[in-house]
Amino acid sequence: MDRFDELAAFVAVAECGGFARAAARLRSSPPAVTRAIAALENRLGILLFNRSTRSVHLTEAGLRFLERARSLLVDLDQAEKEAAGEASTPTGLLTVTASVTMGRSLLPAIMGGFLAAHLRVSGRVLLLDRIVDLVDEGVDIALRVGQLPDSGLIARQVGEVQRILVASPGYLARRGAPLAPAELKLHAIVAFTGLMPDRQWAFGAGRAADRVALQPRLEINDGLAAISAAVAGDGITIALRHMVAEDIRCLRLQPVLEAFWPVPVPVQLVYPESRLVAPKVRAFIDHATPRLRAALQG
């Protein structure tokens, strides 16, 4: 028996007034309880019980030790209950990362709703345009776009995202709509640099994608600002489809070159593989998945 088993045996013998009754309470055997008491007395160097053939009584030292032993067992029981509660209740700090563009458009409302539903959790959102090492940097969950390389991460797909071209009805009325990607060279381009690296518009799929080199009239490193410029009539811009869905529905923007849009790519929530996934992580994934799916559908 370990030390807490010995304490439990000691308290049981003291309260039951005998080894046999204590063994029955503990669902053990009288010899095992006897050995536990002997081991405890040997370690403490004191006699805890006065034994006779008919009765067992606590010594003065045993009486003094009894309350402390009871207190220790209560503390252990409480600690186990608290640990069991934490194993099922979301608690602690939850850190979520995403790219600046995806995170800014999707995470604030989702994180706010999650924290409102889980009052014992606090949140931190890191918007970074780089791949974060979740384990090394202490991040719980990442929202990532595209096919993931083999890794020790678990992924749950929550939707798809598509890069599209849009412009305001006023701009298209003035300049006309391009009918082929090459005609983009004749238009004012508002380039969001996060989606148009090297000033190129890529259309088609995979390695076979074709590219059109462009000279933007305006370059912006923020997706929402580029969309605002397009709404204002400054030119054709690139955007993620879900970010302009409402502007298209309200006729503030119109799709351009739909036949040449690249295929959608998956969006996934990823987290480190582990035998035990923290309740806060499970709860966030369950909360965020349907909301991300709805948002990405536009």
Wavefront OBJ file of the C-alpha trace (Angstrom):
o trace
v 0.000 0.000 0.000
v 1.110 3.604 -0.560
v 1.046 6.229 2.156
v -2.492 7.398 1.455
v -3.723 3.803 1.542
v -2.048 3.467 4.930
v -3.769 6.629 6.146
v -7.106 5.330 4.888
v -6.540 2.060 6.726
v -5.601 3.925 9.923
v -8.731 6.113 9.827
v -10.931 3.119 9.041
v -9.566 1.083 11.988
v -9.949 4.067 14.326
v -13.540 4.727 13.265
v -14.612 1.073 13.039
v -12.868 -0.039 16.226
v -11.306 -3.112 14.682
v -9.277 -4.512 11.820
v -11.945 -6.843 10.430
v -14.627 -4.146 10.234
v -12.105 -1.703 8.734
v -11.169 -4.286 6.101
v -14.837 -4.740 5.183
v -15.283 -0.984 4.771
v -12.174 -0.764 2.590
v -13.066 -3.932 0.643
v -9.737 -5.347 1.654
v -8.594 -8.192 3.941
v -7.763 -8.004 7.674
v -4.134 -9.083 7.072
v -3.675 -6.327 4.479
v -5.066 -3.718 6.884
v -2.847 -5.068 9.663
v 0.216 -4.763 7.436
v -0.739 -1.200 6.493
v -1.031 -0.123 10.139
v 2.265 -1.816 10.997
v 4.019 -0.074 8.102
v 2.602 3.291 9.163
v 3.647 2.815 12.779
v 7.141 1.707 11.735
v 7.608 4.756 9.523
v 6.298 7.178 12.159
v 8.158 5.440 14.983
v 5.116 5.554 17.278
v 2.372 3.205 18.393
v -1.007 4.282 17.064
v -3.208 1.584 18.615
v -3.265 -0.381 21.838
v -4.324 -3.874 20.821
v -5.854 -6.654 22.874
v -7.575 -9.865 21.905
v -10.955 -8.178 22.241
v -10.442 -4.523 21.343
v -8.369 -1.928 19.542
v -7.977 1.567 21.022
v -6.097 4.629 19.848
v -3.061 5.684 21.834
v -2.624 9.345 22.751
v -0.320 9.733 19.767
v -2.936 7.977 17.632
v -5.631 10.382 18.801
v -3.480 13.379 17.878
v -2.648 11.890 14.478
v -6.252 10.940 13.636
v -7.520 14.467 12.869
v -4.496 15.220 10.716
v -4.962 11.982 8.817
v -8.649 12.741 8.240
v -7.730 16.225 6.972
v -5.189 14.817 4.531
v -7.701 12.325 3.148
v -10.325 15.059 2.712
v -7.768 17.230 0.891
v -6.893 14.337 -1.406
v -10.537 13.620 -2.152
v -11.174 17.294 -2.923
v -8.108 17.486 -5.169
v -9.257 14.435 -7.114
v -12.742 15.884 -7.558
v -11.297 19.187 -8.786
v -8.969 17.390 -11.186
v -11.852 15.315 -12.519
v -13.851 18.508 -13.014
v -11.021 20.159 -14.919
v -10.782 17.095 -17.132
v -14.289 17.796 -18.416
v -14.755 21.559 -17.929
v -13.090 24.073 -20.293
v -10.725 26.265 -18.265
v -7.568 28.314 -18.720
v -6.086 30.415 -21.512
v -6.937 29.426 -25.096
v -4.575 30.733 -27.779
v -5.713 30.709 -31.410
v -3.686 31.855 -34.407
v -4.544 32.678 -38.014
v -3.305 34.806 -40.866
v -4.125 38.476 -40.552
v -6.693 38.389 -43.359
v -8.512 35.223 -42.300
v -8.332 35.996 -38.614
v -9.565 39.556 -38.882
v -12.603 38.559 -40.918
v -13.581 35.433 -38.994
v -12.174 35.081 -35.485
v -13.341 38.078 -33.403
v -17.040 37.171 -33.414
v -16.364 33.459 -32.990
v -13.945 33.972 -30.105
v -16.309 36.441 -28.453
v -19.193 33.984 -28.586
v -17.014 31.172 -27.282
v -15.803 33.181 -24.279
v -19.364 34.248 -23.485
v -20.357 30.579 -23.352
v -17.323 29.446 -21.324
v -16.718 31.848 -18.474
v -13.729 29.931 -17.059
v -11.752 30.363 -20.288
v -9.802 33.448 -21.375
v -8.703 33.948 -24.963
v -5.748 35.184 -26.965
v -5.777 35.634 -30.753
v -2.506 35.909 -32.696
v -2.869 37.220 -36.251
v 0.405 36.485 -38.025
v 1.259 36.074 -41.692
v 3.623 33.184 -41.035
v 3.352 29.541 -40.072
v 3.329 29.296 -36.289
v 4.890 26.263 -34.603
v 2.016 25.412 -32.294
v 4.013 23.339 -29.836
v 7.114 25.537 -29.597
v 5.108 28.763 -29.372
v 2.464 27.508 -26.971
v -0.506 27.899 -29.329
v -3.569 25.698 -28.919
v -5.286 25.967 -32.313
v -4.528 27.418 -35.736
v -6.914 28.365 -38.539
v -5.049 27.493 -41.734
v -5.741 27.640 -45.446
v -4.595 25.098 -48.030
v -3.349 21.542 -47.998
v -1.341 20.753 -44.883
v 2.021 18.982 -44.996
v 2.448 15.782 -43.031
v 2.950 16.708 -39.395
v 1.998 15.801 -35.875
v -1.122 17.934 -36.158
v -4.771 16.952 -36.227
v -6.919 18.851 -38.731
v -10.661 19.406 -39.008
v -11.832 20.944 -42.269
v -14.318 23.727 -41.671
v -14.916 24.893 -45.209
v -13.258 26.267 -48.321
v -12.032 29.647 -49.426
v -11.679 31.041 -52.932
v -9.732 33.959 -54.361
v -11.923 36.030 -56.665
v -11.859 39.330 -58.558
v -14.439 42.050 -57.954
v -15.099 45.637 -58.890
v -17.831 48.187 -58.285
v -20.711 48.536 -60.767
v -19.667 52.158 -61.299
v -16.111 51.219 -62.245
v -17.298 48.520 -64.663
v -19.791 50.917 -66.223
v -16.968 53.374 -66.907
v -14.259 50.968 -67.997
v -16.119 47.859 -69.106
v -15.654 44.340 -67.736
v -12.595 42.326 -68.814
v -13.453 39.187 -70.767
v -10.095 37.405 -70.400
v -7.291 37.541 -67.834
v -4.937 39.316 -70.254
v -7.365 42.267 -70.356
v -6.615 42.974 -66.697
v -3.513 44.791 -67.960
v -5.856 47.445 -69.349
v -7.569 48.065 -66.015
v -6.863 49.838 -62.758
v -5.865 47.133 -60.304
v -6.162 47.501 -56.537
v -3.716 44.844 -55.398
v -4.041 43.318 -51.970
v -0.460 42.160 -51.549
v -1.421 39.266 -49.261
v -3.274 37.561 -52.122
v -1.348 38.921 -55.099
v 2.338 38.165 -54.466
v 4.801 39.412 -57.092
v 1.996 41.511 -58.596
v 0.540 38.496 -60.364
v -2.980 37.156 -60.744
v -2.930 33.343 -60.873
v -5.846 31.502 -62.412
v -6.369 27.836 -63.165
v -5.420 24.975 -60.875
v -2.238 23.711 -59.236
v 1.055 23.817 -61.078
v -0.769 24.304 -64.353
v -2.124 27.660 -63.203
v -1.565 30.542 -65.597
v -0.372 33.906 -64.397
v -0.867 37.445 -65.554
v 1.740 40.001 -64.529
v 0.103 43.289 -63.561
v 1.073 46.841 -62.724
v -1.311 47.804 -59.908
v -2.648 51.315 -59.779
v -2.834 50.914 -55.994
v -1.188 48.394 -53.668
v -2.574 47.785 -50.162
v -1.337 45.333 -47.543
v -4.745 44.980 -45.879
v -7.597 42.994 -47.422
v -10.456 45.048 -45.968
v -8.866 48.296 -47.113
v -8.466 46.913 -50.640
v -12.133 45.897 -50.684
v -13.145 49.388 -49.527
v -11.131 50.904 -52.361
v -12.895 48.653 -54.855
v -16.306 49.582 -53.435
v -15.318 53.233 -53.880
v -14.721 52.576 -57.590
v -10.926 52.687 -57.591
v -10.493 49.518 -59.638
v -10.586 45.719 -59.716
v -9.325 43.951 -56.614
v -8.654 40.431 -55.421
v -10.465 39.182 -52.336
v -11.510 36.065 -50.495
v -15.012 35.214 -51.567
v -16.548 35.170 -48.085
v -15.164 38.635 -47.376
v -17.113 40.228 -50.249
v -20.244 38.042 -50.233
v -22.357 40.738 -48.567
v -21.013 43.464 -50.883
v -21.962 41.313 -53.893
v -25.453 40.616 -52.512
v -25.973 44.345 -51.913
v -24.653 45.193 -55.403
v -21.759 47.226 -54.050
v -19.413 44.897 -55.936
v -19.718 42.639 -58.957
v -17.753 39.488 -59.780
v -15.143 39.797 -62.536
v -13.769 36.963 -64.743
v -15.741 34.270 -62.881
v -14.809 31.600 -65.417
v -11.143 32.038 -64.519
v -11.300 31.990 -60.739
v -8.934 29.438 -59.170
v -10.446 26.415 -57.480
v -11.330 26.736 -53.781
v -8.835 25.506 -51.199
v -9.646 23.927 -47.823
v -9.754 25.821 -44.551
v -8.909 23.803 -41.454
v -8.648 24.065 -37.710
v -5.462 22.316 -36.629
v -4.108 21.424 -33.210
v -1.266 19.277 -31.846
v -1.857 15.551 -31.706
v -2.183 14.311 -28.129
v -3.687 11.375 -26.275
v -5.608 13.836 -24.106
v -7.024 16.927 -25.822
v -7.712 19.779 -23.402
v -11.428 20.475 -22.830
v -10.945 24.108 -23.903
v -9.618 22.926 -27.285
v -12.438 20.433 -27.822
v -15.012 23.028 -26.799
v -13.607 25.693 -29.136
v -13.522 23.324 -32.110
v -17.129 22.283 -31.469
v -18.158 25.929 -31.139
v -16.171 27.292 -34.076
v -16.716 24.583 -36.706
v -20.373 25.276 -37.626
v -19.850 29.032 -37.425
v -16.805 28.956 -39.682
v -18.662 26.770 -42.179
v -21.552 29.209 -42.269
v -19.257 32.236 -42.619
v -17.137 30.687 -45.382
v -20.235 29.809 -47.392
v -21.020 33.496 -47.482
l 1 2 3 4 5 6 7 8 9 10 11 12 13 14 15 16 17 18 19 20 21 22 23 24 25 26 27 28 29 30 31 32 33 34 35 36 37 38 39 40 41 42 43 44 45 46 47 48 49 50 51 52 53 54 55 56 57 58 59 60 61 62 63 64 65 66 67 68 69 70 71 72 73 74 75 76 77 78 79 80 81 82 83 84 85 86 87 88 89 90 91 92 93 94 95 96 97 98 99 100 101 102 103 104 105 106 107 108 109 110 111 112 113 114 115 116 117 118 119 120 121 122 123 124 125 126 127 128 129 130 131 132 133 134 135 136 137 138 139 140 141 142 143 144 145 146 147 148 149 150 151 152 153 154 155 156 157 158 159 160 161 162 163 164 165 166 167 168 169 170 171 172 173 174 175 176 177 178 179 180 181 182 183 184 185 186 187 188 189 190 191 192 193 194 195 196 197 198 199 200 201 202 203 204 205 206 207 208 209 210 211 212 213 214 215 216 217 218 219 220 221 222 223 224 225 226 227 228 229 230 231 232 233 234 235 236 237 238 239 240 241 242 243 244 245 246 247 248 249 250 251 252 253 254 255 256 257 258 259 260 261 262 263 264 265 266 267 268 269 270 271 272 273 274 275 276 277 278 279 280 281 282 283 284 285 286 287 288 289 290 291 292 293 294 295 296 297 298
